[in-house]
Amino acid sequence: MNSSVLEWCKKEQQFHTKPIVSGKLVRMVGLTLEAVGCSVKVGDRCWVSQDDQRVEAEVVGFDREKIFLMPIEPIQGLSPGAAVTPIVGGDKIPVGNCLLGRVINGAGQPLDDLGDIISDQKMSLTAKLINPMHRAPIRETTDVGIRAINGLLTVGRGQRLGLFAGSGVGKSMLMGMMTRFTDADVCVVGLVGERGREVQEFIQDILGPEGIKKAVVVASPADDSPIMRLRAADLSSAIAEYFRDQGKNVLLLMDSLTRYGQAQREIALAIGEPPATKGYPPSVFAKIPKLVERAGNGKPGGGSVTAFYTVLTEGDDLQDPIADSARAILDGHVVLSRRLAEEGHYPAIDVEASISRAMPHIVSKQHLKQAQLFKHMYSLYQENKDLISVGAYSPGANPELDIAVKFQPVMRAYLEQSLDEPLDLESSQQGLAYILQEALGQASSDTGQQ
């Protein structure tokens, strides 16, 4: 072990009663390193050092005296016998208002060239479990600035929703719009496992100067190690929890939950966990609920974390294991349709397939009834769209369908929205009420004529 690492270890030891027991690297198998002689626990972080090289790794498992480590950095140049030294207290990250407007990686280090992040306040990436009986119920609305969501899929403060979408249907655009238009105090955006070029594009082109002011972006692109991608998701949740504990209303946008599950799959398979469902080991389906449950309301009178987790539906298959698992534990889901995107309909929200489970508890009975009626009319038209387009439907055969056909352009216009057009909750509800008032008036008029 080189002298600088020894000096660092001695300095750390004077603050802890337990001595730091170092080990050595004995083997590398696939993505994992194997070491012996270390006194560590699962989740601990270590330095793997040799000569002048030092690589950070995390303990992900063990087999008797062997310890399995997953490095978060490139390990070229290491060889058997490299020293493995535990990092004491290494999971603490700085938090505070100093994070607003910053872009950091999964380790909390800045990526935006705006200098170091310095704060006296630090917190662990590990979540503190909240007694479900101590959480405030979802009783207030959150304005996300998207008319189709505000009016038909109203989101509650502290609600957790999935944004289900295939590739290239506009989920990043929708996330950027919500970040800019929401009434939340703070936005935390976690870009986990996505393409590296999308990070700068999202910040500059989609988020923009106004959006970044009250946002914290945690980015871990696809070429990061799986450990770093997991940390990025945990760090995003930890930052959101910090601001929630300060009494803030936080909007957490994580893209994507699927990449988080794939990162855990890489780690689990590397240490020998057998695959279960379509190649996913059981630990994947154990970690996703733990991550999702970190969002939500705090204690009554405190802050909240309203969360959107994007879920990639490969081949637009909503029965993908991650999608199926996420749908079961989230408080609703917004589905983006490739068909609508190809028609130039943005945001491409499929209101027929989407639902907000908290909506009945946070809106008036009148608003809920209006949303249900709008969906019914829209769905009625979609079911008969082919018949109408080929001229096989005769007007007058179904008075309800006649109204749906007449108001279809108005309903479509209601669901569409430009990228720079914020539409608040009140105007979304008023627009919905106006459409249905006109439709019901038309229905009464037709009945009178008959």
C-alpha positions as CSV (number, residue, x, y, z in Angstrom):
1,M,0.0,0.0,0.0
2,N,1.4,3.4,-0.9
3,S,2.2,6.0,1.8
4,S,-0.6,8.4,0.9
5,V,-3.2,5.8,1.4
6,L,-1.6,4.7,4.8
7,E,-1.6,8.3,6.0
8,W,-5.3,8.7,5.0
9,C,-6.2,5.5,6.9
10,K,-4.4,6.6,10.0
11,K,-6.2,10.0,9.9
12,E,-9.6,8.3,9.6
13,Q,-8.8,5.8,12.4
14,Q,-8.4,8.5,15.1
15,F,-12.1,9.3,14.7
16,H,-13.3,5.7,15.0
17,T,-12.9,3.1,17.7
18,K,-12.8,0.2,15.4
19,P,-9.5,-0.2,13.5
20,I,-9.6,-0.3,9.7
21,V,-8.7,-3.8,8.6
22,S,-7.3,-3.8,5.0
23,G,-7.3,-6.8,2.7
24,K,-5.9,-7.6,-0.7
25,L,-7.3,-8.3,-4.2
26,V,-7.1,-11.9,-5.2
27,R,-9.3,-12.3,-8.3
28,M,-11.4,-10.6,-10.9
29,V,-14.4,-12.4,-12.4
30,G,-16.5,-10.5,-15.0
31,L,-17.4,-7.2,-13.5
32,T,-16.5,-8.1,-9.9
33,L,-13.4,-8.0,-7.9
34,E,-12.7,-10.6,-5.2
35,A,-10.8,-9.8,-2.0
36,V,-9.8,-11.4,1.3
37,G,-8.8,-10.1,4.7
38,C,-11.2,-7.1,4.8
39,S,-13.4,-6.3,7.7
40,V,-16.4,-4.9,5.8
41,K,-20.1,-5.2,5.3
42,V,-22.4,-5.2,2.2
43,G,-22.8,-1.7,1.1
44,D,-19.4,-0.4,2.4
45,R,-17.1,1.5,0.1
46,C,-13.4,0.7,-0.3
47,W,-10.3,1.9,-2.0
48,V,-8.5,-0.6,-4.2
49,S,-5.0,0.8,-4.5
50,Q,-1.8,-0.2,-6.1
51,D,1.3,1.9,-6.7
52,D,-0.1,5.4,-7.6
53,Q,-3.5,4.1,-8.8
54,R,-6.6,4.2,-6.5
55,V,-10.0,3.0,-7.6
56,E,-13.3,3.2,-5.6
57,A,-15.4,0.1,-5.2
58,E,-18.5,-1.0,-3.3
59,V,-19.0,-4.3,-1.4
60,V,-21.9,-6.1,-3.1
61,G,-21.7,-9.6,-1.6
62,F,-19.5,-12.2,0.1
63,D,-18.9,-15.9,0.1
64,R,-17.3,-17.1,3.4
65,E,-14.1,-15.1,3.7
66,K,-14.2,-13.8,0.1
67,I,-15.6,-10.3,-0.5
68,F,-17.2,-9.3,-3.8
69,L,-16.5,-5.7,-4.9
70,M,-18.0,-3.8,-7.8
71,P,-15.7,-0.9,-9.0
72,I,-17.2,2.4,-10.0
73,E,-14.2,3.5,-12.1
74,P,-12.0,1.8,-14.8
75,I,-9.7,-0.7,-13.2
76,Q,-7.0,-1.0,-15.9
77,G,-3.6,-1.5,-14.2
78,L,-4.7,-3.3,-11.1
79,S,-3.3,-6.8,-10.4
80,P,-3.6,-9.5,-7.7
81,G,-2.3,-8.3,-4.4
82,A,-3.7,-4.7,-4.7
83,A,-4.6,-3.3,-1.3
84,V,-8.3,-3.1,-0.4
85,T,-9.0,-0.5,2.3
86,P,-12.5,0.4,3.7
87,I,-13.6,4.0,3.4
88,V,-15.1,5.0,6.8
89,G,-18.1,7.3,6.5
90,G,-17.7,7.5,2.8
91,D,-21.4,7.4,1.9
92,K,-22.1,11.0,3.1
93,I,-22.9,13.5,0.5
94,P,-23.2,17.3,0.8
95,V,-26.8,18.7,0.6
96,G,-28.4,22.1,0.8
97,N,-29.5,25.0,-1.3
98,C,-26.0,24.9,-2.8
99,L,-27.2,22.1,-5.0
100,L,-29.9,24.1,-6.8
101,G,-28.9,24.8,-10.4
102,R,-26.1,22.2,-10.3
103,V,-25.5,19.0,-12.3
104,I,-23.7,16.2,-10.4
105,N,-22.9,12.6,-10.9
106,G,-23.9,9.6,-8.8
107,A,-21.1,10.3,-6.4
108,G,-22.2,13.8,-5.8
109,Q,-19.3,15.3,-7.8
110,P,-20.1,18.3,-10.0
111,L,-20.3,17.8,-13.8
112,D,-21.0,21.4,-14.7
113,D,-17.6,23.0,-14.2
114,L,-19.1,25.5,-11.7
115,G,-16.8,24.6,-8.9
116,D,-16.9,22.3,-5.9
117,I,-20.1,21.8,-3.9
118,I,-19.4,22.9,-0.4
119,S,-21.9,22.5,2.4
120,D,-21.8,21.9,6.2
121,Q,-24.8,19.6,5.9
122,K,-24.3,16.0,4.8
123,M,-26.6,13.0,4.6
124,S,-26.4,9.3,3.8
125,L,-27.6,7.8,0.6
126,T,-29.4,5.2,2.7
127,A,-33.0,6.0,3.2
128,K,-34.6,6.3,6.6
129,L,-37.8,4.2,6.6
130,I,-41.0,6.2,7.4
131,N,-43.7,4.5,9.4
132,P,-46.6,4.4,6.9
133,M,-49.0,5.5,9.7
134,H,-46.9,8.7,10.1
135,R,-47.2,9.8,6.5
136,A,-49.6,12.5,5.6
137,P,-52.4,11.3,3.2
138,I,-52.5,12.6,-0.3
139,R,-55.2,15.3,-0.2
140,E,-53.8,18.2,-2.2
141,T,-53.2,18.6,-5.9
142,T,-49.9,19.3,-7.6
143,D,-49.8,21.5,-10.8
144,V,-47.5,19.9,-13.3
145,G,-48.3,22.5,-16.1
146,I,-49.6,19.8,-18.5
147,R,-53.3,20.3,-19.4
148,A,-54.0,16.6,-20.2
149,I,-52.5,15.5,-16.8
150,N,-54.0,18.4,-14.8
151,G,-57.5,17.9,-16.2
152,L,-57.8,14.2,-16.7
153,L,-55.1,12.6,-14.6
154,T,-54.8,15.0,-11.7
155,V,-51.7,14.4,-9.6
156,G,-51.8,14.6,-5.8
157,R,-49.0,16.1,-3.7
158,G,-46.9,13.1,-2.6
159,Q,-48.2,10.8,-5.4
160,R,-45.8,8.5,-7.3
161,L,-46.6,7.8,-10.9
162,G,-45.0,5.9,-13.8
163,L,-44.4,7.4,-17.2
164,F,-44.6,4.4,-19.5
165,A,-43.1,5.0,-22.9
166,G,-41.1,3.3,-25.7
167,S,-38.0,5.1,-27.2
168,G,-38.5,8.3,-29.1
169,V,-42.1,9.2,-28.1
170,G,-41.4,12.3,-26.2
171,K,-40.9,11.3,-22.5
172,S,-37.8,13.6,-22.1
173,M,-39.8,16.6,-23.6
174,L,-42.6,15.9,-21.2
175,M,-40.3,15.7,-18.2
176,G,-38.7,19.0,-19.2
177,M,-42.1,20.7,-19.5
178,M,-43.1,19.5,-16.0
179,T,-39.8,20.8,-14.6
180,R,-40.3,24.2,-16.0
181,F,-44.1,24.5,-15.5
182,T,-44.7,22.8,-12.1
183,D,-45.7,24.7,-8.9
184,A,-43.3,22.6,-6.8
185,D,-40.6,24.4,-4.8
186,V,-37.8,22.2,-6.0
187,C,-37.3,19.8,-8.9
188,V,-34.8,16.9,-8.7
189,V,-34.1,15.2,-12.0
190,G,-32.3,11.8,-12.1
191,L,-30.9,10.8,-15.5
192,V,-30.0,7.2,-14.9
193,G,-28.4,5.0,-17.6
194,E,-29.5,7.1,-20.5
195,R,-27.4,8.2,-23.5
196,G,-24.5,10.5,-22.6
197,R,-25.3,13.1,-25.3
198,E,-28.9,13.4,-23.9
199,V,-27.6,14.9,-20.6
200,Q,-26.4,18.2,-22.1
201,E,-29.3,18.3,-24.5
202,F,-31.8,17.8,-21.7
203,I,-30.3,20.6,-19.6
204,Q,-29.7,23.2,-22.4
205,D,-32.5,22.5,-24.8
206,I,-35.3,21.0,-22.8
207,L,-34.8,22.2,-19.2
208,G,-33.4,25.6,-20.2
209,P,-32.0,28.5,-18.0
210,E,-35.3,29.0,-16.2
211,G,-35.9,25.3,-15.4
212,I,-32.4,24.7,-14.0
213,K,-32.7,27.5,-11.4
214,K,-34.8,25.5,-9.1
215,A,-33.6,22.1,-10.1
216,V,-30.9,19.6,-9.2
217,V,-29.8,17.2,-12.0
218,V,-28.1,13.9,-11.1
219,A,-26.7,12.3,-14.2
220,S,-25.2,8.9,-14.7
221,P,-25.1,7.9,-18.4
222,A,-25.1,4.4,-19.8
223,D,-21.3,4.1,-19.9
224,D,-21.1,4.5,-16.1
225,S,-20.6,1.4,-14.0
226,P,-23.8,-0.2,-12.7
227,I,-22.9,0.8,-9.1
228,M,-22.7,4.5,-10.2
229,R,-26.1,4.2,-11.9
230,L,-27.6,2.7,-8.7
231,R,-26.1,5.5,-6.7
232,A,-27.4,8.2,-9.0
233,A,-31.0,6.9,-8.3
234,D,-30.3,6.7,-4.6
235,L,-28.7,10.2,-4.6
236,S,-31.7,11.7,-6.5
237,S,-34.0,10.2,-3.8
238,A,-31.8,11.4,-1.0
239,I,-31.7,15.0,-2.3
240,A,-35.5,14.9,-2.7
241,E,-35.8,13.6,0.9
242,Y,-33.6,16.4,2.2
243,F,-35.7,19.1,0.7
244,R,-38.9,17.4,1.8
245,D,-37.5,17.4,5.4
246,Q,-37.0,21.1,5.0
247,G,-40.8,21.5,4.4
248,K,-40.5,21.9,0.6
249,N,-42.8,20.4,-2.0
250,V,-40.5,18.5,-4.3
251,L,-41.0,17.1,-7.8
252,L,-38.8,14.1,-8.5
253,L,-38.4,13.0,-12.1
254,M,-36.3,9.9,-12.6
255,D,-35.4,8.6,-16.1
256,S,-35.5,5.7,-15.9
257,L,-36.6,3.1,-13.5
258,T,-35.9,0.4,-16.2
259,R,-32.2,1.4,-16.4
260,Y,-32.1,1.2,-12.6
261,G,-33.4,-2.3,-12.7
262,Q,-30.9,-3.3,-15.4
263,A,-28.0,-1.9,-13.4
264,Q,-29.1,-4.1,-10.5
265,R,-29.4,-7.0,-12.8
266,E,-25.8,-6.6,-14.0
267,I,-24.6,-6.6,-10.4
268,A,-26.7,-9.6,-9.3
269,L,-25.7,-11.8,-12.2
270,A,-22.1,-10.9,-11.8
271,I,-22.0,-12.2,-8.2
272,G,-23.9,-15.4,-9.1
273,E,-27.6,-14.7,-8.4
274,P,-29.7,-16.8,-10.7
275,P,-32.0,-15.1,-13.2
276,A,-35.8,-15.6,-12.6
277,T,-38.2,-13.5,-14.8
278,K,-36.9,-12.9,-18.4
279,G,-33.3,-12.7,-17.2
280,Y,-34.0,-10.5,-14.1
281,P,-32.9,-11.8,-10.8
282,P,-35.2,-11.6,-7.8
283,S,-33.2,-8.8,-6.2
284,V,-34.3,-6.4,-8.9
285,F,-37.9,-6.7,-7.9
286,A,-36.9,-6.3,-4.3
287,K,-34.9,-3.0,-4.9
288,I,-37.5,-1.2,-7.0
289,P,-40.2,-1.0,-4.3
290,K,-37.5,0.2,-1.8
291,L,-36.5,3.0,-4.2
292,V,-40.1,4.0,-5.0
293,E,-41.2,4.0,-1.4
294,R,-38.7,6.7,-0.6
295,A,-40.9,9.3,-2.4
296,G,-44.2,10.4,-1.0
297,N,-45.4,12.7,1.8
298,G,-43.6,13.2,5.0
299,K,-45.3,13.8,8.3
300,P,-48.4,15.9,8.4
301,G,-47.6,19.6,8.1
302,G,-44.3,18.8,6.4
303,G,-43.0,18.6,2.9
304,S,-43.7,16.1,0.1
305,V,-42.0,14.3,-2.8
306,T,-44.2,13.9,-5.9
307,A,-42.4,11.5,-8.2
308,F,-42.6,10.5,-11.8
309,Y,-40.5,7.4,-12.8
310,T,-40.1,6.7,-16.5
311,V,-40.4,3.1,-17.5
312,L,-39.1,1.9,-20.9
313,T,-41.5,-0.4,-22.5
314,E,-39.3,-2.3,-25.0
315,G,-41.2,-2.8,-28.2
316,D,-44.1,-0.9,-26.5
317,D,-44.8,-4.0,-24.4
318,L,-46.5,-3.0,-21.2
319,Q,-46.1,-6.5,-19.9
320,D,-42.3,-6.1,-19.6
321,P,-41.2,-7.4,-16.1
322,I,-40.1,-4.0,-14.9
323,A,-43.2,-2.3,-16.3
324,D,-45.5,-4.9,-14.7
325,S,-43.7,-4.6,-11.4
326,A,-43.7,-0.8,-11.4
327,R,-47.4,-0.6,-12.3
328,A,-48.3,-2.7,-9.3
329,I,-46.5,-0.4,-6.8
330,L,-47.0,3.0,-8.2
331,D,-50.0,5.3,-7.6
332,G,-50.9,5.6,-11.2
333,H,-49.4,5.6,-14.7
334,V,-49.2,7.9,-17.7
335,V,-48.8,6.0,-21.0
336,L,-47.2,7.6,-24.0
337,S,-48.5,6.2,-27.3
338,R,-46.2,5.7,-30.3
339,R,-49.2,6.0,-32.6
340,L,-50.1,9.4,-31.3
341,A,-46.4,10.5,-31.6
342,E,-46.3,9.4,-35.2
343,E,-49.5,11.5,-35.8
344,G,-47.7,14.6,-34.5
345,H,-49.8,14.6,-31.3
346,Y,-47.7,16.0,-28.4
347,P,-47.6,15.2,-25.6
348,A,-48.5,11.7,-26.9
349,I,-50.5,10.8,-23.7
350,D,-52.9,7.9,-24.2
351,V,-55.6,9.0,-21.8
352,E,-57.5,5.7,-22.3
353,A,-54.6,3.6,-20.9
354,S,-53.6,6.1,-18.2
355,I,-54.9,6.5,-14.7
356,S,-54.3,8.5,-11.5
357,R,-55.3,6.4,-8.5
358,A,-55.2,9.5,-6.2
359,M,-57.5,11.6,-8.4
360,P,-60.8,10.6,-6.7
361,H,-59.5,11.8,-3.3
362,I,-58.1,15.2,-4.4
363,V,-60.6,16.7,-6.9
364,S,-64.3,17.6,-6.6
365,K,-67.0,15.2,-7.6
366,Q,-67.9,17.5,-10.5
367,H,-64.3,17.5,-11.8
368,L,-64.1,13.7,-11.5
369,K,-67.4,13.2,-13.4
370,Q,-66.2,15.6,-16.1
371,A,-63.0,13.7,-16.6
372,Q,-64.8,10.4,-16.8
373,L,-67.2,11.8,-19.3
374,F,-64.4,13.2,-21.4
375,K,-62.6,9.8,-21.4
376,H,-65.8,8.1,-22.3
377,M,-66.5,10.3,-25.3
378,Y,-62.8,10.1,-26.5
379,S,-62.8,6.3,-26.1
380,L,-66.1,6.0,-27.9
381,Y,-64.7,7.8,-30.9
382,Q,-61.5,5.7,-30.9
383,E,-63.4,2.4,-30.9
384,N,-65.4,3.4,-34.0
385,K,-62.6,5.4,-35.7
386,D,-62.1,2.8,-38.4
387,L,-65.8,2.5,-39.2
388,I,-66.1,6.3,-39.5
389,S,-63.0,6.7,-41.7
390,V,-64.2,4.2,-44.3
391,G,-67.8,5.6,-44.3
392,A,-69.3,2.5,-42.7
393,Y,-71.0,4.5,-39.9
394,S,-74.3,6.3,-40.6
395,P,-74.8,9.5,-38.6
396,G,-77.8,9.2,-36.3
397,A,-77.4,5.5,-35.5
398,N,-75.8,6.4,-32.2
399,P,-76.5,9.9,-30.9
400,E,-73.7,9.6,-28.3
401,L,-71.2,8.7,-31.0
402,D,-72.5,11.6,-33.1
403,I,-71.5,14.0,-30.4
404,A,-68.1,12.3,-29.9
405,V,-67.4,12.7,-33.6
406,K,-68.4,16.4,-33.6
407,F,-66.3,17.2,-30.6
408,Q,-63.3,15.0,-31.6
409,P,-61.2,18.0,-33.0
410,V,-61.9,20.0,-29.8
411,M,-61.0,17.0,-27.5
412,R,-57.8,16.4,-29.5
413,A,-56.9,20.1,-29.3
414,Y,-57.4,19.9,-25.5
415,L,-54.9,17.0,-25.2
416,E,-52.3,18.7,-27.3
417,Q,-49.9,21.4,-26.0
418,S,-46.8,23.2,-27.3
419,L,-43.5,22.9,-25.5
420,D,-43.4,26.5,-24.3
421,E,-47.0,26.8,-23.2
422,P,-47.6,26.3,-19.5
423,L,-51.3,25.5,-18.7
424,D,-52.1,25.5,-15.0
425,L,-54.5,23.4,-13.0
426,E,-57.3,26.0,-12.9
427,S,-57.3,26.7,-16.7
428,S,-57.1,23.0,-17.4
429,Q,-60.2,22.3,-15.4
430,Q,-62.1,25.3,-16.9
431,G,-61.2,24.1,-20.4
432,L,-62.5,20.6,-19.5
433,A,-65.7,22.0,-18.1
434,Y,-66.3,24.2,-21.2
435,I,-65.9,21.3,-23.6
436,L,-68.4,19.1,-21.8
437,Q,-70.8,21.9,-21.2
438,E,-70.9,22.4,-25.0
439,A,-71.2,18.7,-25.6
440,L,-74.0,18.3,-23.2
441,G,-75.8,21.3,-24.6
442,Q,-75.5,19.7,-28.1
443,A,-76.9,16.4,-26.7
444,S,-79.9,18.3,-25.2
445,S,-80.5,20.2,-28.5
446,D,-80.4,16.9,-30.5
447,T,-82.9,15.3,-28.1
448,G,-85.2,18.3,-28.4
449,Q,-85.2,18.1,-32.1
450,Q,-86.1,14.5,-32.1
